[in-house]
Amino acid sequence: MVAAASSSRSSLFITSFAAIVATSFCFILRSMVIGDWGDEFALSETQKGELLGAGLWPFAITIVLFSLLIDRIGFELTFWFACACHVSGLVILLTAQGYWPLYIGTFIMALGNGAVEAAANPLVATVYSEDKPKWLNRLHAAWPLGLILGGVLAIALGSGVDWRIKVALMAAPIAVYAFLLLARKFPVSERVASGVSYKEMLAEAGAMSALVIIALMMLEVGRVAGLGLPVVLAVIFVLTAAYAWVSRSAGRPLYIIFVLLMIPLAITELSTDSWITELMEPEMSAIGLQAGWVLVYTSAIMFVMRMFAGPVLHRLKPLGVLAMASGVAAAGIFLLSGATGLALLAAATLYGIGKSFFWGTSLAIASEQFPKGGAVTLNVMAGAGMLAAGIVGTVMLGSLQDAAIARGLNAHDSSVGASMSSTYLVERQGLLGSYQALDSSAVSAAPAADQALIGEITRSGKKEALRDVALVPIFMMLCYLGLIAFFRSRGGYKPVVLAAQPRASGPGVEASAPASPAP
């Protein structure tokens, strides 16, 4: 009986693992063709950032929605919804002829990514409830594995292959996890098995964490749909008030802190990963390598570190690991901004080690410290991170580059009395307001001397953007050190354990028995 249970949870883990591999496989292929999209459709750096962001922030829509529903509809239906989104989004991308079809296809695939995580995170936390940090880190080793597989395939095809062929590769991992779903039987979640009520689950996260998610989401939905600020604010108020009325709770203060910390964490990992191929292209080209190898290499480090994170987590505890990882990631990003030649390898190694522990460890803390919140406390944290990475982080990195390029051209004009700014810069409108960006058609028609100068200014702007991002994990490190001191004042970091209650099994069965007191 024990062997059967072990085999069952192993098969559930493999299915969840394969689904997350598919999400990251699609992520890296988009990041590696973003330059092709920019060239073919004359996109600015900020527009490319918006497309990269569309691969992240819609994740929050489905991860939060299914967190509220998953205990009633079950894990299986959630995974199948994800599969449908991945297939339909892929079809739209392959037939896209401009910015908006690319945006819509990317958006729909991101909805699928959110549904995958909405199911995978609480499922693994349920079947491996005895050691959540270890197994959630192993689950999220699937993310770098997908990056490695997709990145190597894209690089092997070469830069001369049409981007549509590279995007079509996404079909393979989607088919794999769809096949694995066919023979699986899924349990109920830890929260339901422990007899914690639906209202208690909502109260654990509370209205303040809902406000963070809803506000970030509606700001981007308002931009895309052309809604005015009063309408956006009204929707934010109504949705937050509705959650507050149902949950009757503002949320656990400590949980809200962890939700807010997911914002800089996701910017450090996911936003930087979205841009790293583009940002490192000049230096990698100088040593004769494709820039995509940086992301593949750091992903390989991440895969190994996450698969074998158990001993480190047991020794340093989750918060100690996050503080250490933040400092290492900050050093790696800062060094990447100025590294050349073989020094790139050392800087990328530090960045890869640092980012390895972020996601799975943060989700494990949410599940260990707030288990009554079930899927909601797990996935609201993940949703906040993806929203921040997609709406703020990727666009911020694109905007930092556009701003640095504009400053460089203006400084050149001032120093030599030229007028390159008026010739090669155009005014555009984005999430953060109006901005100046390079006019790609004007640059392509420019004299060779102007193109060379603009290329040098662009390379400098990419390095400047990375230096600025290094400040984000430094802030995170300070916050985690403060949280370590807080837990020590309370006797140290200890997981909160829920006792299981006897109940019927199966999706859609809600619990009514009270939860056992948390230690």
N, C-alpha and C positions, 0 to 999 in steps of 0.2 A: 504493500500500500504506500509506504514511504517512497519506494523507488518510482512508483507510478506518479505520485505527486511531484517528485523531483523532475521526472521526464516531462510532465505537463508544463511546469513553470519554465523549464529550459526552452521548450518549443515556443512558449509565449514570449520569452525574452528574445529568441532568435527572430521571431516575426516583427517585434517592435524594433529591434536592431536594424533589420533589413529596411523597414519603412523609413527610419531616420537616415540611413545610407542614401536612399532615394532623394530625400529632401536636400541633403548637402551636395549630392552629385549634380542636381539641377542648379544649385546655388553657384558652384564653381564654374560650371559651363556658361552661365549668364555673365559672371564676372570676367571670364576670359574672352567673351565675344563683345563686351561693351564697347571696346574700341572700334570694332567692325560696325556696330550699330551707329556709333558716332560718325564714322566716315561716310557710310551709305546714306544716312538720313540727316546729315549736317546738324548734329546735336552739340550743345554747349556742355562744358564740364558739369555745370549745375543740373542740366537736363539728364545727363548720364547718372548723376547722383540721385535724381528723382526716380529713375528707372531701377537703379540698384536698391533704393529705398522701398520701392513697390514690391520687391522680392522679400521684404522683411515685415513692414508694418501691418499689412492685412492679416498676417499670422495671428495678431491679437484678436481680431474679430472672431475667428473660429475657435481659438484656444479658450477664450472667455465664454463664448456662447455654449460650446460643448462641455465646458466645466460645469455649467449650470444644469445641463441636461444629461450628462453621460451616465449618471447613476440610474436614470430612468430608461434611456434608449440602449445602453450597453456599449461596451468597447468595440464590438464587431461592426456595428452600423457606423460608428464614427470613423473607423479605418476605411470602410467602403466609400464613405463620402469623400475622404481624402483622395482615394484612388480616382474617383470621378473628376475631381478638380484637377488633378495632375494630368489626366488624359485630355480634358477639354482645353486646359490652358496651353498644353503643348501644341495642340492643333492650331490655336490662334497665333502662337509665336511663329510657327512654321509658315504661316500665310500672311504675316504682318508686312505692311508696306509703309510704315511711318511710326511716329512717336506714340500715338494713342493706341493702336493695336498692340504694340510692344508693351505698353503700360497695362492694358487690360489682360493680356495673356499672362504677364508676370504676376499681376494682382490675383488672378484666379488660382495660379499655382501656389501662391503664398497662402491662400485660404486652405489649400490642401495641406501645406506644411503645418499650419496651426492645428488642424484636425489630427494630424499624426501625433503631435506632441501632447495634445489634449488627452489622447488615449494612452500613449506610451508611458508618460511620466507617472500617472497614478497606477497604471497596471503594474509596472515594475516595482513601485513603492509598496504595492499590495502583496505581490508574490515573494518579494525579498524584504519584508518588513523588519527582519532581524538585523540587517546591515545595509541601510539605505545609502549612506555615502559611497560605499564601495560599488554597489550595483547601479546606482544612478550615474556614477562616473563611467562605469563600463558601458552602460547604455549609450551615453553621449560620446563614447569613443567611436560610435558609428558615424558621427558627424565628420571627424577628420578622415575616416576611412573613405567616405564618399568623396571628400575633397581630393584625396590622393588618386582614387580610381578615375574620377572625371578629369582631373588635371592632367594626369599622365596620358590619357586617351586624346585630349585636346591638343597637347603638345606634340604627341606622336603624329597627329594628322598634319600639323604644320600650319603656318600662317597663310599659306596660299589656298587652303581649302575653304570653300564657302561656309559662312557661319551657320547656315541652315543645316548642313550636314552634322556639325558639332552639336547643335541643339537637338537634333533628332536622336542623338545617343541617349537622351534622357529617357527614352521609352524602355530601355533595357532594365534599369533598376525598378522602375514602376511595375513592370510585368513580374519581376521576381517577388516583390512583397504582395502583389495581388494573388499570385499563385499560393504563397504561404498562408494567406488568409483563408483559403478554401477549406482547410481541414482543422481549423482551430476552434476550441470551446473556451469561452472566457468566463472568469469568475466575477463576482461583485467586488466593489472596491473595499479597501480597508475601512474607510469611514462607515460604509453601510454595514459591513460585517461586525463592526464594533458597536453598533446601535446608536450612533450619533445622529441626531435629527438633521433634516435639511436646513432648518432655520439656524441651528447651531453652526453648521458649516458656513453659511453666509455671514453669520455674526463674527466668526473668527477673522475673516478678511475685513469686513466692515465697509462703511460708506466712504471713508477717506481713501482707501486703496482703490475702490471703484471709481472715485473721482479722478485719480491719477490716470487710470486706463481710459475712461470715457473722454476726458479732456484731450489727451494726446490723440486718441482715435478721431474725434470729431473735428479737431483742427485740420487734419489731413483730408478727411472726408469733405469738409467744407471747402477746402482749396480745390479738390478735384471736381466736386459737383458745382462749384461757383456759388456757394451759399454765402450770404452776408454774415458778418460777425454777430449781429443780434440773434440771428437764427441759430447759429452754432452755439452761442452761449445759452440760449433757451433750451436746446436739446440736451446740452450738458447738465443743466439744472434739473430738467424733468427726469432724465435717466438716473442721475445720482440720487434724487429724492425718492424715486421708486425703489431703488436698492436699499436706501436707508429705512424706508417704511417697512419693507419685508424683513430686513435683517434686525432692525431695532438696535443697531450697533454702529459706532463710529469706527470700530476695528481695534485690534490690539496694537498699542503704540509701537512695540518692538517690531511687529510684523510690517507696519507701515514704513519703518526705517529700512528694513530689508528690501521692500518693494522699491523705494527711492534709490537704494544703492544699485539695483539692477540696471538703472539708467546709465550711469557711467561705465558699469561693467560691460554692458552690451556694446556701447560705443567703442570701448577699448578692443573688444574681441571681434564682433561681427562687422561693425562699420569699417574698421581698419582692414579686415580680411576682404571686404567688398572692394576696397580700393587698392589693395596692396600690389596687385598685378600692374595696374596703371601707374602707381606711384614709383615703383621700382624699375619700370621699363628702361629709363635712360641709363641707370648704372648697370643693370644686368646686360643690356645691349653692348655696353662698353667692354664687358668681359666675354662676349660672344655667347650668351645664354638667353633663352626666353625668360621673360619676367615671371611667368607662371610657375617656374621652379621654386621661387621663394615661398609661395603659398603651399605648394606640394611638400616642400621640405619641412616647413613649420607644422603642417598637418601630420606628417609622419611622426614628428616628435610628440605632438598632442595625442595621437593614437596610442603610442607606447605608454605615455605617462598616465593616461586615463585608464587603460587596461590594468595597470599595475599600481594604481593610486592608493590601494588599501593600506599598506604599511605606513605611508606618509600621513594619511588621514588619521590613523590610529595614534601616531606619535605626536603630531602637531595639533590635532583636533581641527574640525572644519574651519573655524575662524582664523586659527594660526596659519593654515594652508592658504586661505584667501589673502591674508596680509602679506605673506611671503610672495605669493604669486603676483600681487599687484606691484610690489617693488621690482621684481624681476622683469615683468612686462614693461614697466616704465623705462627701465634701463635699456631694454631691447629696442623699443620704438625710438627712443632718443638716438641711440647709436645707429639705427637704420637710416635716420635722416641725414647722417653725414658720412656713412660708411662707403668705401669704394673697394673694388677688388675682393680679395679673400676676407677682408674684414666684414664683408656682408654676411659671411657664414656665421661668424661669432655673434653678430648682432641678431641675426634671424634665429639662432639657437636660443638666445635669451628670451626673445619674444615668444617663441614656440613653447618653451617651458612655462613661462608665466601664464599664458592664456589657457594652458591645458586644464587647469583646475577650476576655472571660473564657473562654468555653467552647471555641471553636475553637482558640484559642492554646494552652490547656492540653492539649488532645488532641494538637495538633501537637508539643508538647514530648515527650509520651509516645511518639509514633511516631518522632520524630527521634532521641531519646536512647536509646530501648530498642526498636529495630526487631525484634530477635529475639523479642520478646514478642508480635508480631503483633496479632491481635484481642484477646488477653487483656490486654496492658498498656494498649491503647487503652480498652477497654471496662470494665475494672475501675475505672479512674479515673472514667469517666462514671458507672458504677454507684455508686461511693462518693458522688459528688456528689448524685445523685438520691435515694439513701437518706437522706443527711443533710438534704437540702431537705424531703423528705416526712415523715420520722420526727421530726426534731429541729426544723428551721427553721419549717415552717408551724404546727406545734403550739406551738412556743415563742412565735411571734408572737400566736397566739390566747390562750395562757396569760398573756402579758405584758398583754394588753388586759383579760382577766378580773381579773387581780390588781390592775391599776391602777383598774379600776372599783370593785372591792371596797374598796380603800384609800380611794378618794374618798368612797364612801358612809359608811364607818366614820369618816372624818375629819369629814364633815358631821354625823353623829350626835353625835360628841364635842363639836363646837363649839356646837351648838344644843340638845343634849339630846333628840334625836329617836331614832326606832327604825326608820329606813328599811332598815337592813341586814337585820334580822330579817324584814322584810316582803317585800323584793324580791330577796334573795339565797338561793340554794339550794345544797346540797352535792352535788357531782358527782364521778365517778371518771374519771380519764383516764390517759394514758400516763405522765405525770409524777406520778401519785398523786392524792389527793383535792384538790379546789379549790372555791372559791366562784364562782358565776356568777349572772348575772341570770336571774330566773324570768320568761321572756317573757310567759307568760299573766298573771302578776300585774302586770307593767308595763303591758300593754295595757289592763288594767282599772283602772289607777291614776288618781287625779285629775290634771287638766291640769297643776297646779303641780308635782306629783311627776314627771310625765313630762318636763316641761321641765328640771328639775334633773338627772334621770338622763341625759337627752340631752346636757346640757353636760358631765357627768362622763364620759360615753362618748366624746365628742369629745376631751376632754383625754387619756383613756387611749390612744386611737389615736395621738396625737402622741407620747406618752411611749414607746410601743412602737417607733416609727420612730427616735427618738433613741437608744434602746438598740442597735438593729441597726447603727447607723452605726459602732459600735466594732469590728464584725467586719471590714470591709474595711481599717480602720486596722491591725489585727493582720496581715492578709494582706500589706499593703504592706511592713511591716517584715520579714516572712519573705522576700519576693521580693528585697528589697534585700540581705539576707544571702546569698541564692543567687547573685545577681549577683557579689558579692565572691568567693564560692567558685569560680565558673567563671573569673573573672579570674585567680585564683591558679593555675589550671590552663591558662592560655593563651587563655581566652575561650570563649564558647559556639560549638560547632561541631556540625552534624548528624552522626550516625553512619550510614554508608551500607553497605547489604548488596549484594553482587554477585549478580546473577541466575545460576542454574544451569540448564543444559539439562535439560528434563524433559517428560513428557507433561502435557497440560492437561486440565482438567475437574474438577468438584466431586467430592470424595471420594478424590482421588489424593493420597496422602501422600508427602512428600519424604524422601529418605534421604541425599542428598549433603550434605557438611558446608558450613556457611556460610563465606564469606570473612571474614578477620579484620577487625574494625571498626577504623577509624582512631582 
